[in-house]
Amino acid sequence: MKKNFVKIIALALMTVCALSFAACSSYGSLEKAFTDAGYTKSEKIEGTAKDIEAFCEKDNIAVTAHAFAKGKGISSDVVLILEFNSTDDMKKLYDDSETVKGFVKDVASNEDAKEFYKTLENAGYAKGNCLVLSINPINRADVIDIVKKA
């Protein structure tokens, strides 16, 4: 009886751990939301995503960049989803990069990483551990709407 109880507890703990690790990343829900909205992973822009990862790596910021595109030519919309290991890394990149600040409108940095993250999330630029940047300012409102609904 005691052995069965220990096995049940161990199984329950493993299940909780597995679910908590799976719940850490919001990339899957963002990927689905953008795919449903007509975006596709872009191999042409994937090189830029890798450049962003290399840039962040120099500053010891752990990030995985994903590139999505919708449309062709001048009216195309490109979205970069930056997947971070922590909100502290997200804040560090924002504080250190004038380029990122240019893509994120109406958001000011905050000393507290969690408060800063809440501001980004409320503005529609962040979901979970991901920061979403719309390269085409014309489509920014649509991208923000997709992020908020994801």
VMD Tcl script that builds the backbone (N, CA, C; Angstrom):
set m [mol new atoms 450]
animate dup $m
set s [atomselect $m all]
$s set {name element resname resid chain x y z} {
  {N N MET 1 A 0.821 -1.190 0.000}
  {CA C MET 1 A 0.000 0.000 0.000}
  {C C MET 1 A 0.868 1.257 0.000}
  {N N LYS 2 A 1.918 1.244 0.826}
  {CA C LYS 2 A 2.797 2.400 0.926}
  {C C LYS 2 A 3.541 2.632 -0.388}
  {N N LYS 3 A 3.964 1.554 -1.063}
  {CA C LYS 3 A 4.678 1.679 -2.334}
  {C C LYS 3 A 3.781 2.289 -3.403}
  {N N ASN 4 A 2.516 1.872 -3.429}
  {CA C ASN 4 A 1.578 2.432 -4.407}
  {C C ASN 4 A 1.355 3.921 -4.169}
  {N N PHE 5 A 1.268 4.316 -2.903}
  {CA C PHE 5 A 1.075 5.726 -2.565}
  {C C PHE 5 A 2.274 6.552 -3.044}
  {N N VAL 6 A 3.478 6.051 -2.826}
  {CA C VAL 6 A 4.695 6.746 -3.260}
  {C C VAL 6 A 4.720 6.860 -4.790}
  {N N LYS 7 A 4.325 5.791 -5.480}
  {CA C LYS 7 A 4.294 5.824 -6.945}
  {C C LYS 7 A 3.288 6.851 -7.451}
  {N N ILE 8 A 2.139 6.926 -6.813}
  {CA C ILE 8 A 1.105 7.892 -7.222}
  {C C ILE 8 A 1.596 9.318 -7.001}
  {N N ILE 9 A 2.227 9.562 -5.863}
  {CA C ILE 9 A 2.760 10.900 -5.575}
  {C C ILE 9 A 3.850 11.259 -6.588}
  {N N ALA 10 A 4.744 10.322 -6.878}
  {CA C ALA 10 A 5.820 10.574 -7.840}
  {C C ALA 10 A 5.250 10.871 -9.225}
  {N N LEU 11 A 4.248 10.125 -9.638}
  {CA C LEU 11 A 3.614 10.348 -10.934}
  {C C LEU 11 A 2.937 11.718 -10.982}
  {N N ALA 12 A 2.275 12.077 -9.892}
  {CA C ALA 12 A 1.612 13.391 -9.829}
  {C C ALA 12 A 2.637 14.517 -9.912}
  {N N LEU 13 A 3.753 14.383 -9.220}
  {CA C LEU 13 A 4.802 15.407 -9.268}
  {C C LEU 13 A 5.405 15.529 -10.666}
  {N N MET 14 A 5.625 14.399 -11.320}
  {CA C MET 14 A 6.163 14.432 -12.687}
  {C C MET 14 A 5.186 15.115 -13.632}
  {N N THR 15 A 3.909 14.851 -13.473}
  {CA C THR 15 A 2.887 15.478 -14.319}
  {C C THR 15 A 2.861 16.986 -14.102}
  {N N VAL 16 A 2.904 17.409 -12.851}
  {CA C VAL 16 A 2.907 18.846 -12.544}
  {C C VAL 16 A 4.150 19.514 -13.131}
  {N N CYS 17 A 5.305 18.879 -12.997}
  {CA C CYS 17 A 6.543 19.438 -13.558}
  {C C CYS 17 A 6.456 19.551 -15.073}
  {N N ALA 18 A 5.969 18.522 -15.721}
  {CA C ALA 18 A 5.851 18.538 -17.181}
  {C C ALA 18 A 4.912 19.646 -17.637}
  {N N LEU 19 A 3.794 19.807 -16.957}
  {CA C LEU 19 A 2.845 20.862 -17.319}
  {C C LEU 19 A 3.424 22.244 -17.074}
  {N N SER 20 A 4.172 22.407 -15.997}
  {CA C SER 20 A 4.735 23.731 -15.719}
  {C C SER 20 A 5.808 24.092 -16.736}
  {N N PHE 21 A 6.605 23.123 -17.188}
  {CA C PHE 21 A 7.601 23.412 -18.220}
  {C C PHE 21 A 6.926 23.738 -19.543}
  {N N ALA 22 A 5.869 23.045 -19.864}
  {CA C ALA 22 A 5.156 23.293 -21.119}
  {C C ALA 22 A 4.450 24.641 -21.089}
  {N N ALA 23 A 4.031 25.083 -19.928}
  {CA C ALA 23 A 3.295 26.339 -19.812}
  {C C ALA 23 A 4.209 27.559 -19.817}
  {N N CYS 24 A 5.510 27.361 -19.708}
  {CA C CYS 24 A 6.433 28.490 -19.630}
  {C C CYS 24 A 6.479 29.291 -20.924}
  {N N SER 25 A 6.396 28.658 -22.051}
  {CA C SER 25 A 6.538 29.361 -23.313}
  {C C SER 25 A 5.185 29.634 -23.948}
  {N N SER 26 A 5.035 30.859 -24.425}
  {CA C SER 26 A 3.809 31.248 -25.121}
  {C C SER 26 A 4.006 31.231 -26.630}
  {N N TYR 27 A 5.174 30.790 -27.077}
  {CA C TYR 27 A 5.452 30.814 -28.504}
  {C C TYR 27 A 4.443 29.981 -29.292}
  {N N GLY 28 A 4.087 28.815 -28.783}
  {CA C GLY 28 A 3.151 27.944 -29.504}
  {C C GLY 28 A 1.819 28.617 -29.781}
  {N N SER 29 A 1.276 29.307 -28.787}
  {CA C SER 29 A -0.011 29.986 -28.997}
  {C C SER 29 A 0.139 31.169 -29.947}
  {N N LEU 30 A 1.265 31.873 -29.877}
  {CA C LEU 30 A 1.501 32.981 -30.813}
  {C C LEU 30 A 1.684 32.461 -32.239}
  {N N GLU 31 A 2.448 31.374 -32.379}
  {CA C GLU 31 A 2.660 30.785 -33.703}
  {C C GLU 31 A 1.319 30.398 -34.327}
  {N N LYS 32 A 0.461 29.766 -33.552}
  {CA C LYS 32 A -0.855 29.363 -34.056}
  {C C LYS 32 A -1.693 30.583 -34.426}
  {N N ALA 33 A -1.690 31.597 -33.576}
  {CA C ALA 33 A -2.487 32.801 -33.839}
  {C C ALA 33 A -2.034 33.492 -35.124}
  {N N PHE 34 A -0.733 33.605 -35.325}
  {CA C PHE 34 A -0.239 34.260 -36.543}
  {C C PHE 34 A -0.468 33.388 -37.776}
  {N N THR 35 A -0.311 32.080 -37.632}
  {CA C THR 35 A -0.586 31.174 -38.750}
  {C C THR 35 A -2.060 31.248 -39.139}
  {N N ASP 36 A -2.938 31.262 -38.148}
  {CA C ASP 36 A -4.378 31.386 -38.411}
  {C C ASP 36 A -4.720 32.713 -39.085}
  {N N ALA 37 A -3.913 33.747 -38.836}
  {CA C ALA 37 A -4.148 35.067 -39.428}
  {C C ALA 37 A -3.507 35.205 -40.814}
  {N N GLY 38 A -2.929 34.111 -41.328}
  {CA C GLY 38 A -2.379 34.133 -42.681}
  {C C GLY 38 A -0.880 34.336 -42.772}
  {N N TYR 39 A -0.182 34.377 -41.658}
  {CA C TYR 39 A 1.275 34.533 -41.656}
  {C C TYR 39 A 1.924 33.165 -41.843}
  {N N THR 40 A 3.103 33.157 -42.442}
  {CA C THR 40 A 3.874 31.929 -42.585}
  {C C THR 40 A 5.290 32.182 -42.093}
  {N N LYS 41 A 5.931 31.115 -41.602}
  {CA C LYS 41 A 7.338 31.240 -41.208}
  {C C LYS 41 A 8.134 31.585 -42.455}
  {N N SER 42 A 8.973 32.569 -42.331}
  {CA C SER 42 A 9.712 33.051 -43.491}
  {C C SER 42 A 11.172 32.631 -43.428}
  {N N GLU 43 A 11.579 31.823 -44.403}
  {CA C GLU 43 A 12.979 31.411 -44.477}
  {C C GLU 43 A 13.861 32.562 -44.941}
  {N N LYS 44 A 13.310 33.466 -45.767}
  {CA C LYS 44 A 14.084 34.614 -46.244}
  {C C LYS 44 A 14.484 35.525 -45.088}
  {N N ILE 45 A 13.606 35.653 -44.125}
  {CA C ILE 45 A 13.855 36.559 -43.003}
  {C C ILE 45 A 14.509 35.823 -41.841}
  {N N GLU 46 A 14.570 34.517 -41.924}
  {CA C GLU 46 A 15.145 33.716 -40.842}
  {C C GLU 46 A 16.602 34.107 -40.584}
  {N N GLY 47 A 17.315 34.544 -41.616}
  {CA C GLY 47 A 18.692 35.020 -41.440}
  {C C GLY 47 A 18.747 36.220 -40.513}
  {N N THR 48 A 17.786 37.119 -40.655}
  {CA C THR 48 A 17.702 38.283 -39.767}
  {C C THR 48 A 17.438 37.829 -38.339}
  {N N ALA 49 A 16.590 36.833 -38.187}
  {CA C ALA 49 A 16.298 36.298 -36.855}
  {C C ALA 49 A 17.571 35.749 -36.213}
  {N N LYS 50 A 18.381 35.059 -36.995}
  {CA C LYS 50 A 19.640 34.513 -36.469}
  {C C LYS 50 A 20.610 35.634 -36.106}
  {N N ASP 51 A 20.607 36.726 -36.893}
  {CA C ASP 51 A 21.452 37.882 -36.575}
  {C C ASP 51 A 21.047 38.491 -35.235}
  {N N ILE 52 A 19.753 38.547 -34.978}
  {CA C ILE 52 A 19.254 39.082 -33.705}
  {C C ILE 52 A 19.723 38.194 -32.553}
  {N N GLU 53 A 19.643 36.888 -32.747}
  {CA C GLU 53 A 20.097 35.962 -31.709}
  {C C GLU 53 A 21.583 36.166 -31.416}
  {N N ALA 54 A 22.391 36.327 -32.475}
  {CA C ALA 54 A 23.832 36.533 -32.297}
  {C C ALA 54 A 24.107 37.854 -31.572}
  {N N PHE 55 A 23.365 38.908 -31.933}
  {CA C PHE 55 A 23.517 40.206 -31.279}
  {C C PHE 55 A 23.210 40.091 -29.787}
  {N N CYS 56 A 22.137 39.398 -29.462}
  {CA C CYS 56 A 21.735 39.240 -28.062}
  {C C CYS 56 A 22.722 38.376 -27.285}
  {N N GLU 57 A 23.269 37.384 -27.963}
  {CA C GLU 57 A 24.209 36.472 -27.312}
  {C C GLU 57 A 25.438 37.225 -26.804}
  {N N LYS 58 A 25.853 38.272 -27.542}
  {CA C LYS 58 A 27.008 39.075 -27.119}
  {C C LYS 58 A 26.766 39.735 -25.763}
  {N N ASP 59 A 25.510 40.073 -25.484}
  {CA C ASP 59 A 25.150 40.704 -24.214}
  {C C ASP 59 A 24.616 39.698 -23.197}
  {N N ASN 60 A 24.859 38.423 -23.452}
  {CA C ASN 60 A 24.397 37.345 -22.564}
  {C C ASN 60 A 22.888 37.357 -22.365}
  {N N ILE 61 A 22.162 37.664 -23.429}
  {CA C ILE 61 A 20.703 37.614 -23.409}
  {C C ILE 61 A 20.287 36.376 -24.188}
  {N N ALA 62 A 19.619 35.461 -23.512}
  {CA C ALA 62 A 19.168 34.235 -24.164}
  {C C ALA 62 A 17.850 34.509 -24.875}
  {N N VAL 63 A 17.857 34.393 -26.196}
  {CA C VAL 63 A 16.652 34.652 -26.983}
  {C C VAL 63 A 16.636 33.731 -28.200}
  {N N THR 64 A 15.440 33.310 -28.578}
  {CA C THR 64 A 15.232 32.588 -29.825}
  {C C THR 64 A 14.314 33.458 -30.667}
  {N N ALA 65 A 14.759 33.791 -31.875}
  {CA C ALA 65 A 13.984 34.679 -32.745}
  {C C ALA 65 A 13.268 33.862 -33.815}
  {N N HIS 66 A 12.012 34.225 -34.071}
  {CA C HIS 66 A 11.189 33.572 -35.082}
  {C C HIS 66 A 10.651 34.654 -36.013}
  {N N ALA 67 A 10.707 34.411 -37.318}
  {CA C ALA 67 A 10.245 35.402 -38.293}
  {C C ALA 67 A 9.028 34.877 -39.048}
  {N N PHE 68 A 8.016 35.739 -39.177}
  {CA C PHE 68 A 6.797 35.421 -39.912}
  {C C PHE 68 A 6.520 36.530 -40.911}
  {N N ALA 69 A 5.932 36.165 -42.048}
  {CA C ALA 69 A 5.591 37.163 -43.064}
  {C C ALA 69 A 4.199 36.887 -43.614}
  {N N LYS 70 A 3.579 37.963 -44.080}
  {CA C LYS 70 A 2.256 37.873 -44.698}
  {C C LYS 70 A 2.243 38.862 -45.853}
  {N N GLY 71 A 1.833 38.390 -47.024}
  {CA C GLY 71 A 1.787 39.256 -48.193}
  {C C GLY 71 A 3.115 39.289 -48.926}
  {N N LYS 72 A 3.130 40.069 -50.005}
  {CA C LYS 72 A 4.339 40.174 -50.819}
  {C C LYS 72 A 4.586 41.633 -51.159}
  {N N GLY 73 A 5.831 41.928 -51.427}
  {CA C GLY 73 A 6.183 43.268 -51.874}
  {C C GLY 73 A 6.115 44.305 -50.774}
  {N N ILE 74 A 5.840 45.529 -51.180}
  {CA C ILE 74 A 5.867 46.655 -50.251}
  {C C ILE 74 A 4.764 46.592 -49.205}
  {N N SER 75 A 3.685 45.898 -49.506}
  {CA C SER 75 A 2.578 45.814 -48.548}
  {C C SER 75 A 2.712 44.622 -47.601}
  {N N SER 76 A 3.820 43.901 -47.694}
  {CA C SER 76 A 3.978 42.726 -46.836}
  {C C SER 76 A 4.194 43.150 -45.387}
  {N N ASP 77 A 3.818 42.262 -44.507}
  {CA C ASP 77 A 4.003 42.508 -43.080}
  {C C ASP 77 A 4.947 41.448 -42.541}
  {N N VAL 78 A 5.956 41.891 -41.831}
  {CA C VAL 78 A 6.925 40.996 -41.221}
  {C C VAL 78 A 6.812 41.149 -39.709}
  {N N VAL 79 A 6.759 40.018 -39.037}
  {CA C VAL 79 A 6.657 40.002 -37.582}
  {C C VAL 79 A 7.805 39.165 -37.035}
  {N N LEU 80 A 8.490 39.712 -36.045}
  {CA C LEU 80 A 9.519 38.967 -35.336}
  {C C LEU 80 A 8.992 38.638 -33.946}
  {N N ILE 81 A 9.071 37.377 -33.593}
  {CA C ILE 81 A 8.702 36.949 -32.243}
  {C C ILE 81 A 10.003 36.569 -31.542}
  {N N LEU 82 A 10.323 37.314 -30.493}
  {CA C LEU 82 A 11.534 37.060 -29.724}
  {C C LEU 82 A 11.141 36.315 -28.456}
  {N N GLU 83 A 11.618 35.083 -28.352}
  {CA C GLU 83 A 11.273 34.194 -27.235}
  {C C GLU 83 A 12.420 34.214 -26.218}
  {N N PHE 84 A 12.153 34.739 -25.028}
  {CA C PHE 84 A 13.175 34.914 -23.996}
  {C C PHE 84 A 13.076 33.841 -22.930}
  {N N ASN 85 A 14.185 33.652 -22.209}
  {CA C ASN 85 A 14.177 32.745 -21.057}
  {C C ASN 85 A 13.592 33.420 -19.827}
  {N N SER 86 A 13.654 34.757 -19.780}
  {CA C SER 86 A 13.143 35.465 -18.603}
  {C C SER 86 A 12.698 36.874 -18.982}
  {N N THR 87 A 11.842 37.451 -18.145}
  {CA C THR 87 A 11.422 38.837 -18.382}
  {C C THR 87 A 12.586 39.792 -18.145}
  {N N ASP 88 A 13.538 39.398 -17.311}
  {CA C ASP 88 A 14.728 40.238 -17.111}
  {C C ASP 88 A 15.509 40.384 -18.413}
  {N N ASP 89 A 15.634 39.280 -19.176}
  {CA C ASP 89 A 16.313 39.349 -20.474}
  {C C ASP 89 A 15.543 40.244 -21.440}
  {N N MET 90 A 14.210 40.141 -21.414}
  {CA C MET 90 A 13.375 40.970 -22.282}
  {C C MET 90 A 13.602 42.454 -21.968}
  {N N LYS 91 A 13.620 42.783 -20.696}
  {CA C LYS 91 A 13.823 44.166 -20.271}
  {C C LYS 91 A 15.221 44.649 -20.640}
  {N N LYS 92 A 16.213 43.796 -20.454}
  {CA C LYS 92 A 17.601 44.171 -20.775}
  {C C LYS 92 A 17.732 44.503 -22.257}
  {N N LEU 93 A 17.144 43.692 -23.119}
  {CA C LEU 93 A 17.211 43.974 -24.553}
  {C C LEU 93 A 16.513 45.296 -24.861}
  {N N TYR 94 A 15.353 45.518 -24.273}
  {CA C TYR 94 A 14.628 46.771 -24.505}
  {C C TYR 94 A 15.467 47.968 -24.049}
  {N N ASP 95 A 16.037 47.883 -22.865}
  {CA C ASP 95 A 16.821 48.993 -22.325}
  {C C ASP 95 A 18.078 49.271 -23.145}
  {N N ASP 96 A 18.683 48.214 -23.704}
  {CA C ASP 96 A 19.953 48.354 -24.420}
  {C C ASP 96 A 19.809 48.630 -25.909}
  {N N SER 97 A 18.619 48.477 -26.467}
  {CA C SER 97 A 18.456 48.569 -27.923}
  {C C SER 97 A 17.499 49.690 -28.319}
  {N N GLU 98 A 18.043 50.711 -28.952}
  {CA C GLU 98 A 17.205 51.798 -29.469}
  {C C GLU 98 A 16.305 51.284 -30.596}
  {N N THR 99 A 16.761 50.277 -31.321}
  {CA C THR 99 A 15.959 49.697 -32.399}
  {C C THR 99 A 14.685 49.074 -31.841}
  {N N VAL 100 A 14.820 48.282 -30.792}
  {CA C VAL 100 A 13.642 47.654 -30.180}
  {C C VAL 100 A 12.709 48.730 -29.632}
  {N N LYS 101 A 13.269 49.747 -29.001}
  {CA C LYS 101 A 12.440 50.847 -28.482}
  {C C LYS 101 A 11.656 51.512 -29.610}
  {N N GLY 102 A 12.249 51.587 -30.797}
  {CA C GLY 102 A 11.566 52.185 -31.940}
  {C C GLY 102 A 10.368 51.380 -32.406}
  {N N PHE 103 A 10.424 50.072 -32.246}
  {CA C PHE 103 A 9.311 49.212 -32.653}
  {C C PHE 103 A 8.203 49.156 -31.606}
  {N N VAL 104 A 8.545 49.429 -30.367}
  {CA C VAL 104 A 7.588 49.338 -29.267}
  {C C VAL 104 A 7.140 50.754 -28.912}
  {N N LYS 105 A 5.949 51.110 -29.324}
  {CA C LYS 105 A 5.424 52.465 -29.118}
  {C C LYS 105 A 4.626 52.558 -27.822}
  {N N ASP 106 A 4.648 53.728 -27.230}
  {CA C ASP 106 A 3.833 54.058 -26.050}
  {C C ASP 106 A 4.128 53.182 -24.838}
  {N N VAL 107 A 5.353 52.708 -24.726}
  {CA C VAL 107 A 5.752 51.914 -23.568}
  {C C VAL 107 A 7.053 52.498 -23.031}
  {N N ALA 108 A 7.077 52.779 -21.747}
  {CA C ALA 108 A 8.289 53.290 -21.114}
  {C C ALA 108 A 8.874 52.211 -20.217}
  {N N SER 109 A 10.186 52.189 -20.138}
  {CA C SER 109 A 10.850 51.210 -19.292}
  {C C SER 109 A 10.528 51.479 -17.825}
  {N N ASN 110 A 10.588 50.428 -17.051}
  {CA C ASN 110 A 10.296 50.501 -15.631}
  {C C ASN 110 A 11.418 49.768 -14.917}
  {N N GLU 111 A 11.784 50.213 -13.732}
  {CA C GLU 111 A 12.861 49.559 -12.985}
  {C C GLU 111 A 12.546 48.091 -12.704}
  {N N ASP 112 A 11.287 47.807 -12.435}
  {CA C ASP 112 A 10.865 46.451 -12.107}
  {C C ASP 112 A 10.521 45.695 -13.391}
  {N N ALA 113 A 11.203 44.585 -13.635}
  {CA C ALA 113 A 10.997 43.813 -14.866}
  {C C ALA 113 A 9.562 43.307 -14.982}
  {N N LYS 114 A 8.960 42.905 -13.880}
  {CA C LYS 114 A 7.585 42.382 -13.938}
  {C C LYS 114 A 6.588 43.481 -14.293}
  {N N GLU 115 A 6.768 44.668 -13.726}
  {CA C GLU 115 A 5.887 45.796 -14.059}
  {C C GLU 115 A 6.070 46.198 -15.520}
  {N N PHE 116 A 7.318 46.209 -15.970}
  {CA C PHE 116 A 7.611 46.522 -17.368}
  {C C PHE 116 A 6.931 45.511 -18.283}
  {N N TYR 117 A 7.020 44.226 -17.920}
  {CA C TYR 117 A 6.381 43.182 -18.717}
  {C C TYR 117 A 4.868 43.399 -18.784}
  {N N LYS 118 A 4.246 43.733 -17.645}
  {CA C LYS 118 A 2.798 43.971 -17.631}
  {C C LYS 118 A 2.426 45.106 -18.579}
  {N N THR 119 A 3.249 46.151 -18.609}
  {CA C THR 119 A 3.007 47.271 -19.520}
  {C C THR 119 A 3.081 46.805 -20.969}
  {N N LEU 120 A 4.094 45.994 -21.289}
  {CA C LEU 120 A 4.225 45.447 -22.648}
  {C C LEU 120 A 3.034 44.566 -23.001}
  {N N GLU 121 A 2.621 43.726 -22.065}
  {CA C GLU 121 A 1.509 42.812 -22.316}
  {C C GLU 121 A 0.204 43.589 -22.527}
  {N N ASN 122 A -0.048 44.578 -21.693}
  {CA C ASN 122 A -1.266 45.383 -21.828}
  {C C ASN 122 A -1.296 46.157 -23.144}
  {N N ALA 123 A -0.120 46.551 -23.626}
  {CA C ALA 123 A -0.037 47.282 -24.893}
  {C C ALA 123 A -0.109 46.346 -26.101}
  {N N GLY 124 A 0.007 45.022 -25.880}
  {CA C GLY 124 A -0.092 44.055 -26.968}
  {C C GLY 124 A 1.228 43.718 -27.631}
  {N N TYR 125 A 2.335 43.983 -26.954}
  {CA C TYR 125 A 3.651 43.661 -27.505}
  {C C TYR 125 A 4.246 42.385 -26.924}
  {N N ALA 126 A 3.691 41.879 -25.839}
  {CA C ALA 126 A 4.263 40.703 -25.189}
  {C C ALA 126 A 3.169 39.716 -24.819}
  {N N LYS 127 A 3.561 38.449 -24.860}
  {CA C LYS 127 A 2.679 37.351 -24.444}
  {C C LYS 127 A 3.586 36.296 -23.828}
  {N N GLY 128 A 3.390 36.034 -22.542}
  {CA C GLY 128 A 4.249 35.061 -21.877}
  {C C GLY 128 A 5.693 35.507 -21.930}
  {N N ASN 129 A 6.549 34.651 -22.424}
  {CA C ASN 129 A 7.971 34.971 -22.501}
  {C C ASN 129 A 8.374 35.513 -23.874}
  {N N CYS 130 A 7.408 35.985 -24.650}
  {CA C CYS 130 A 7.681 36.427 -26.021}
  {C C CYS 130 A 7.394 37.912 -26.212}
  {N N LEU 131 A 8.291 38.576 -26.933}
  {CA C LEU 131 A 8.117 39.962 -27.352}
  {C C LEU 131 A 7.857 39.933 -28.851}
  {N N VAL 132 A 6.803 40.615 -29.296}
  {CA C VAL 132 A 6.409 40.585 -30.705}
  {C C VAL 132 A 6.643 41.959 -31.314}
  {N N LEU 133 A 7.420 41.985 -32.400}
  {CA C LEU 133 A 7.744 43.233 -33.086}
  {C C LEU 133 A 7.190 43.201 -34.498}
  {N N SER 134 A 6.365 44.187 -34.831}
  {CA C SER 134 A 5.845 44.327 -36.191}
  {C C SER 134 A 6.765 45.273 -36.944}
  {N N ILE 135 A 7.341 44.798 -38.043}
  {CA C ILE 135 A 8.293 45.602 -38.804}
  {C C ILE 135 A 7.579 46.668 -39.626}
  {N N ASN 136 A 6.379 46.385 -40.094}
  {CA C ASN 136 A 5.605 47.335 -40.895}
  {C C ASN 136 A 4.679 48.128 -39.971}
  {N N PRO 137 A 4.959 49.425 -39.774}
  {CA C PRO 137 A 4.138 50.203 -38.828}
  {C C PRO 137 A 2.675 50.332 -39.240}
  {N N ILE 138 A 2.386 50.167 -40.513}
  {CA C ILE 138 A 1.003 50.273 -40.986}
  {C C ILE 138 A 0.147 49.158 -40.397}
  {N N ASN 139 A 0.736 47.983 -40.219}
  {CA C ASN 139 A -0.010 46.821 -39.725}
  {C C ASN 139 A 0.159 46.590 -38.225}
  {N N ARG 140 A 0.772 47.524 -37.515}
  {CA C ARG 140 A 1.048 47.347 -36.086}
  {C C ARG 140 A -0.228 47.045 -35.290}
  {N N ALA 141 A -1.311 47.760 -35.567}
  {CA C ALA 141 A -2.564 47.552 -34.813}
  {C C ALA 141 A -3.095 46.135 -35.009}
  {N N ASP 142 A -2.989 45.607 -36.233}
  {CA C ASP 142 A -3.442 44.235 -36.494}
  {C C ASP 142 A -2.602 43.226 -35.713}
  {N N VAL 143 A -1.294 43.453 -35.697}
  {CA C VAL 143 A -0.390 42.546 -34.984}
  {C C VAL 143 A -0.684 42.581 -33.484}
  {N N ILE 144 A -0.884 43.769 -32.943}
  {CA C ILE 144 A -1.208 43.904 -31.520}
  {C C ILE 144 A -2.498 43.156 -31.199}
  {N N ASP 145 A -3.476 43.246 -32.082}
  {CA C ASP 145 A -4.743 42.546 -31.883}
  {C C ASP 145 A -4.537 41.028 -31.863}
  {N N ILE 146 A -3.703 40.523 -32.763}
  {CA C ILE 146 A -3.413 39.084 -32.808}
  {C C ILE 146 A -2.743 38.641 -31.509}
  {N N VAL 147 A -1.778 39.431 -31.029}
  {CA C VAL 147 A -1.057 39.080 -29.795}
  {C C VAL 147 A -2.014 39.055 -28.608}
  {N N LYS 148 A -2.878 40.043 -28.513}
  {CA C LYS 148 A -3.806 40.103 -27.378}
  {C C LYS 148 A -4.796 38.944 -27.385}
  {N N LYS 149 A -5.156 38.454 -28.568}
  {CA C LYS 149 A -6.119 37.351 -28.671}
  {C C LYS 149 A -5.465 35.974 -28.570}
  {N N ALA 150 A -4.148 35.909 -28.699}
  {CA C ALA 150 A -3.436 34.617 -28.692}
  {C C ALA 150 A -3.516 33.952 -27.335}
}
mol reanalyze $m
mol bondsrecalc $m
mol representation Tube
mol addrep $m
